[in-house]
Amino acid sequence: MDPMNRLTHLREILRYVPRFRDRVFVIAIDGAVVEDENFRNLLLDIALLRSLSIGVVLVHGAAHQILKLAQRTGETPTNIDGSGITDDATLQLSLFASNRVAYELVEGLDAADLRGATGNFLVAHPAGILGGVDYQFTGKVERVNTDFLLSLIQQGVIPVVPPVASDGEGCSYRLNSDVVAVEVAAALKAAKLIFLNTYPGLVLPAEIPPKAGETLKAVLARHPVQKDTPRLIRSVSVEEAENLLKEARELLPQEIAQKFEQSVRAVRLGVPRVHIIDGRLEEGLLAEVFSNLGVGTMVHANEYQSIRRARKSDGRTIVSLIADGVVNEELVRRSRAEIERQAGDFFVFEVDRTPVACAALHLYAAEGKAELACVCVDPRFENRGIGTKMMQYAEDQARQAGMGQLFCLSTQTFNYFQNKGGFSPGNPDSLPAVRREKYDKSGRHSLVLVKNLVQGLPPR
Ligand SMILES: CC(C)(COP(=O)(O)OP(=O)(O)OC[C@H]1O[C@@H](n2cnc3c(N)ncnc32)[C@H](O)[C@@H]1OP(=O)(O)O)[C@@H](O)C(=O)NCCC(=O)NCCS
């Protein structure tokens, strides 16, 4: 990589850092990835996450190792991934294989100068009799020992969570590691759940099937085909993911359909972003987390449920929201008539159906640029991430409108836009001509901040 490229890459990484500092990422590693030659590199990527003050929890699978062990011993496991029936012999294989993987992970972390620890982080119960069939030693997660996990994370330790757990009375059960990862991520209120497996993510065929449903058509349209290769779906909202599972499940390999299903479950349980990536790609983990494009598939929550387009009738509320900001010269004065005239550009964030924040997005279509303006949060609702959501929403809207750049002008809040919004200092000369004229006339000498947008993709 040439030095300039490296620098751009570093800038892109730094843009994401404030968002993830002191948050937890749960990384679910399939057993096959632990045996891959990229495993050592993965540990270095995890070391980088830790150095950015991101708490990491590893949840591992063991299906690959169970299969290999069974081949050696000549046994036939009743199930390998913890989703079917586990008889006593398969449980013993699972315990042996799982201990081996957990040890390799702790040992690998140690070699990367990281501290890892495995233990009883879960309480399990038997899955029981399902559809008249006794699942024997297959279990389900009853409880996640959140305090134990958090205390390790606070001490800088990386907990390694195995796909077997006991019921606290001396009986062990085999669990499905994807399900464990979802439960752990939800219990820890993780910022991300990342599945590292041996598939690139959600891949759909190049050809649109003749009877494709509406969501499948919309998702395929957003991901143009490249040289007839199967399409890697970069990002879908949780609603789209649910529809795709209904409309196109048969187009997906079983393993990916299961991961996709668990991704939806995780988002519905409150994990805002879930990623499925090929754990064997060098620097794949970093590229997925720290670049808009990513390398795999992201399933994300609809974070904009509380945001709606402003109506003319919001004019008065917006005027009173921005009043203090205008007095403090943080915001440009706007009359109610002016706001009502431009109501289509404004959007508001509602709490209990009352707007508590506003912002505007003005498009300069000819130049392919959009201006984020008038960002204002009611002081009683500050520091809850509402301003950041408004910025992200505006960015998404600008991107969907095909704009290549988002800019904003600020006299006092430039640090906020840079630290929380990923803007960089720009130049008044880069403003669209009409906007430049207004800028010169205003005499405010605001700083110009810009952000280049990657088309079609929300931030990861
Ligand atoms: C700036 C503003 C939009 C932030 O909204 P918010 O919903 O409180 O912001 P978020 O919750 O997303 O982010 C809060 C973080 O931003 C930081 N922040 C807030 N205002 C800041 C500023 N002026 N400069 C730098 N950082 C700032 C907070 O310290 C907090 O940091 P932390 O997460 O590290 O603790 C809001 O304070 C506001 O409306 N200010 C008055 C109007 C204004 O200046 N608008 C921008 C003019 S274009």
The ligand as a Gaussian input file, in Angstrom:
#p B3LYP/6-31G(d) Opt

LIG

0 1
 C      -24.102000      20.386000      19.258000
 C      -25.370000      19.613000      19.529000
 C      -26.144000      19.490000      18.224000
 C      -25.032000      18.235000      20.088000
 O      -26.191000      17.441000      20.221000
 P      -26.247000      16.174000      21.221000
 O      -27.481000      15.395000      20.883000
 O      -26.088000      16.601000      22.607000
 O      -24.948000      15.385000      20.756000
 P      -24.599000      13.817000      20.929000
 O      -25.379000      13.273000      22.083000
 O      -24.741000      13.173000      19.629000
 O      -23.055000      13.905000      21.284000
 C      -22.639000      14.347000      22.549000
 C      -21.133000      14.489000      22.537000
 O      -20.753000      15.645000      21.741000
 C      -19.970000      16.518000      22.557000
 N      -20.266000      17.886000      22.159000
 C      -21.429000      18.554000      22.313000
 N      -21.293000      19.819000      21.856000
 C      -20.026000      19.942000      21.417000
 C      -19.282000      21.015000      20.825000
 N      -19.816000      22.215000      20.646000
 N      -18.000000      20.765000      20.476000
 C      -17.438000      19.546000      20.663000
 N      -18.095000      18.498000      21.232000
 C      -19.376000      18.716000      21.590000
 C      -20.412000      16.192000      23.968000
 O      -19.422000      16.588000      24.894000
 C      -20.579000      14.688000      23.932000
 O      -19.295000      14.069000      23.974000
 P      -19.079000      12.533000      24.518000
 O      -19.987000      11.649000      23.705000
 O      -17.636000      12.288000      24.233000
 O      -19.464000      12.585000      25.954000
 C      -26.258000      20.329000      20.596000
 O      -25.467000      20.549000      21.735000
 C      -26.811000      21.654000      20.163000
 O      -27.935000      21.686000      19.685000
 N      -26.078000      22.772000      20.353000
 C      -26.571000      24.079000      20.060000
 C      -26.774000      24.354000      18.602000
 C      -25.510000      24.149000      17.765000
 O      -24.429000      24.579000      18.121000
 N      -25.715000      23.531000      16.582000
 C      -24.687000      23.314000      15.605000
 C      -24.573000      24.532000      14.765000
 S      -24.423000      24.225000      13.061000

